Amino acid sequence: MQKYEKKSNRVIQELKKDRTYHVAVAVSNDMLTDRRVARHVLTMLEAGYQVSIVCRAPQAPASHQLPAACYPLHTKSARGWRFYAELNMKLRRELVRLKPDAVWVNDTDTLLGGWLAARQLRCRLVMDAHELFPEVPEIVHKPLVKWVWRTIESMLMPRCDALLTVCDSIAEYYRLKYGISMTVVRNVANIEKSESKIEKSKLSILNSQFPILLYQGSVNVGRGVDWAIDAMELLPECHLVIAGGGDLLEQMKHYASLKPWHNRITFTGRLMPAELEPLTAQADVGLVMLEDLCLSYHYALPNRIGDFIAAGVPMVVSNLPEMAAVVRRYRVGEVIADGAPAEKLAEAVKRVLAKQWTEEAFAAARKDMDWNKEKEKLLNICYTTFC
């Protein structure tokens, strides 16, 4: 403990000498489309911190397009326990080599490597939980795997110097589970930057005479992409755009190809933020569906809710606590009623299309759900934790 206090005092003294404080951000994805982490990185850079990103190497040559040094980790395995073991081992090694003043890990899958590095460097450790990682669909029904991740959380999250997450429900879950306090920094867009791009969206990306229904995000299990495909039978005057990649992308493409209405369904694949933002603004209805398969989905507050609000696009969302609360509070869309999902989704879309949506309808939501408000919480964590 005395050694740690000496280290902390030394860091504070160096900060007083106007030395740039170095934060290493660790993430298990390739950072190409991770807008939450990108917002955090840009905010820290604007505040004068030096930021390095340690992430997974992309499968194809690409750049994350952030003004921060990036150190991609190449792993032999692509998934499963071998991938996570190799990732955390290489993550620890790279973080130690970089010698940052603080390690900022994103989600439970980078916590072990980040904690080992922070312990060796005797520096600060911050964790951002984007979801309830042991409760995601890929893990929730695997008792041994779930136990491993819960054990890592229970041992290491209380030892972090600061903790943050995306919504009140997840913060409360962890408070009851491990007795820890988390700051809520929501997944919301930068309204000023988004508004500047809405005008550019007048250059049409899709030449469709139909109203555009847009699903943006990962095409994975429980995301309701199959609901949207089936619902198109009941929405003959609509065009569905599915923007994203994922484990089920090829399966969903095949599923859609079997439908008589497949010519009104477009798969764009994974898009970079600069490509996605004007497409978002062009949509007539934003689709945010999640099946209630696990606690991680039950309490989710996806990025795309903030994106649709910023772009002034009314939404149709699943009847789950966090996302439904936003839509109902600000009246920026419709909630899917319980029952046959494709039919109820189609009914909700029809209700949205039947209404006249004005800019005023989104004003209150934009005022509250703006990154300029949330970033103050982030900077406060930086200031109180690092200094």
ZIDA-V583813 format. One line per field, one symbol per residue. psi: psi as a letter, one per 30 degrees, with the letter a starting at -180 (. if undefined). burial: 1 if it has 16 or more other C-alpha atoms within 10 Angstrom, else 0. A space follows every 10 residues. Layout:
# ZIDA-V583813
psi: ???
burial: ???
This chain:
# ZIDA-V583813
psi: eeeeeeeeee eeeeefggkk kkkjkkkfag gegjfeeeee eeeeeffgkk kkkjlkklel klkfhkhkkk jkkkkekfla eeeeeeeeee eeeeeeefhl fkkjkjlffg eeeeeeeeee fhllkkkjjf liefglefef gjeeeeeeee eeeeeeeffl fkklafleee eeeeeeeghl kkkjjljllj eeeeeffeef ffjkekikfl kkkkkkakil kgggeeeeee ffegifglkk kjjllaegee eeeeeeffkf gffgkkjfak klefeeefee fflekkkikk kifleeeegk ilefeeeeee fhjklkllik eeeeeeeeef hgalkklkaj eeeeeeeeee eeffljklef ffeeeeeeik ffeefeeeee eeefee.
burial: 0000001100 1000000000 1111111111 1110111111 1111100011 1111111100 0001000001 1110100000 0001111111 1101110011 1111111111 1111111100 1111111111 1111111011 0000110011 0011011001 1111111111 1001000001 0111111111 1001000100 1000000000 1111111111 1111111111 1110100111 1111100010 0110010000 1101111011 1000011111 1111111111 1101111111 1111111111 1111111111 0111011001 0111110000 1111111111 0100001000 1110110011 1101101100 1100010
